[in-house]
Structures are given as structure tokens and as C-alpha cells.
Amino acid sequence: MQQADWDELKKQMSTPYGSMKLKCDDYEVDLVQMIESGKKSWGTTVYVDGYLKGIWLSCNHKTGETEHEETRRFYRKSERGLYKKKELEAYRKVFGKRDADKKAAQKFITYDWSWKNFNSLRKHLEANNTSIERLH
């Protein structure tokens, strides 16, 4: 895709209800702006070949290794600590700093089909797909 196409896509994605269709390698990808209920913000939802399949979100939650190619190519990786700060403080008091630091390093990894930041989405698409073209 040319820079002008990316600029047009960014312009469409800067307002709610914008959408665009892309061809990424062998996949047809729909980028649709959706307003989050209860919030005053919107995000870009990625439909692959016209679908949002929950099975595509399955992965190894410790390593982040995906089971499906669609997940790796188009969905946002999300990491968070396995334990809350309060739990870690209690663990530190009982078992010591070294064990608590090991627990703090453990992460829970998931994937999400919505993106808040257009630049992150663009960077992810360019890194994980060899050819991207705008369909309309």
C-alpha cells in the first residue's frame, strides 16, 4: 500500500463508524470502527474473511503461542501480570522477595480483535503480512 492509502485509511478510522477493506496476502480483512458501549471511545475491530471467530483467540496463555494463523497476523496481543499487586505484597511477606519476584514475572497472555491505536494496527499489519492492498 502507498502512503496515500494509509493516510486515507487513517482519516476514515479517526471517526466512529468508518470502515475499509484490505487484502492482506490471501486474507480479506475488514477494518471497522465501533463505539464501545458505556464508554466515550471507539476502536477498530478486525474481521478476517468476514468473520470474528472466538476460536481464533485461543493460544497458550503462558507463552503467547497462537494456534491459528489469523490470530498472529491480525489480532492484538495483550499481556498482564498473573497476580495483582496486593496479592504479590502478601506473597512477599510470607515467602520473601525472591519468590515474590518470580511470581511478579509471570504473565497471562491473550489476544483481542479490537485495536485502540491506528499506528499500532498499521505497524502490526506491515510486520506480519507480505502484501497489503486496499480493496475499497
Steps between C-alpha positions, in 0.01 A plus 500: 500500500614852427529772763193673354295184560617486862413869544151440359455200729613703802256776407211254477600335827514831689119516515246254637341261251782525245595185312740372239568171326855375447656198332786370716674212323217245452265651759226758452503728804225743601601779737190644666480779756268410786393702802546319830179488699516696822813686394558814299761341278523276197735241369575318178363146480669263256285253306693232311321366190180652640513321836587548865557147626557449869711193428761730343567655841621172650868487583748378757444757777850459643707533182253683274546244222195511275309202364370680189674706234224767508578574863867564440444711190212726599421501872646707782711320758419597856715417804424555865643380826366171627479637855366830629720740691323431828546124458870546428549712813336231714709232329816705560427517874451125527756355257756778450607735225666245270190279471273803466713635214464166320121523540502864379683395181225256404271640229159407361487549123182537294400636161231753410342589165462869581768766474498842670797646315511519120880526486537180702259322266688620192837397644363155589347447154820605323715275720285188460386516136711511184249680275223738602269664249192713536186353344259792559 
